[in-house]
Amino acid sequence: MRNKSAAKIQLRSYDDLFGGGKQINSENNQVVEVPLTDLLPFKNHPFRVLDDEKMTELAESIRKYGVLTPGIVRPCPGRGYELIAGHRRKRASELAGNTTMPVFIRHCTDDEAVVFMVDSNFQRENILPSEKARAYAMKYEALKHQGTKKEKDTAQEVGESTGDSARTVQRYIRLTCLIEKLLMYVDQGKILLVAGEKLSYLTQEEQGWVAKAIVAGNTFPSAVQADRMKNLKYDGKLTEKKVREILAGKKHSRLSLTLPERRIRDYFPDGYTKEQMEEVIYSLLARWKNGEGGSIDAGTHI
């Protein structure tokens, strides 16, 4: 018998999960029990499914109360169903000893499926920059296929579900051009978003030089250093030796500047992330350096 507290928890309908305004083909809104062996992962799924503590907690919850929120799938050509939403629930169901999982079966295009998949996973916590980068890139391409839009308009639409500006979305998408070693450093917080974006314009060979210099010197490029490498690259003057010299310059510098969050938080709207605040600060400094002065248009940069 299920715990009495479980009786108070109601299954959310498809419209509750994704909003009744979403246009997607469906025959009905019935929940269907599908064998776990028939549930296939979404192609190029950008989000991790880890057997961590949270997965153990989810499996225990499913063992006690069942899957309270059905997954979303679409039929696959040949056999089975492609998971659009519910990859972690499927894995937790396996760990809980279940053989089936409740799902909504939907008929939708590839692009519609990508948008639903990305938006549903952004409800999760602790999303890595690399996951966000790949997810944003997939959603950006899907939305571009659905109609002719300006690049900035599409990027703005991509960020609506997370509150990220068009510029921040574009920065994350650039991270998909990083080699795995540098992308790992971004995930670890050792290379910040702005620096990672600038490094993404280097060729794979040049990025390899950066990775080697990081290991050799045990230091990571700042946004300023990454920008210098990018500019040298476009001038045709970037060499492996130059990369080592630029990174070594950071270690020799005695300047250390920390901006306490409590001192700068009042200058930003509520809910601004560290990356968004960093983006505004660098934009303001760039204008100051170029002698433009004035303030930054909030609608464009924040």
Secondary structure by P-SEA (a helix, b strand, c coil): ccccccccbbbbcccccccccccccccccbbbbbbcccccccccccccccccaaaaaaaaaaacccccbbbbbbbcccbbbbbcccaaaaaaaaaacccbbbbbbbbbcaaaaaaaaaaaacccccccaaaaaaaaaaaaaaaaaaccccaaaaaaaaaccccccaaaaaaaaacccccaaaaaaaaaccccaaaaaaaccccaaaaaaaaaaaaaccccccaaaaaaaaaaaaaccccaaaaaaaaaaaaaccbbbbbccccccccccccccaaaaaaaaaaaaaaaaacccccccccccc
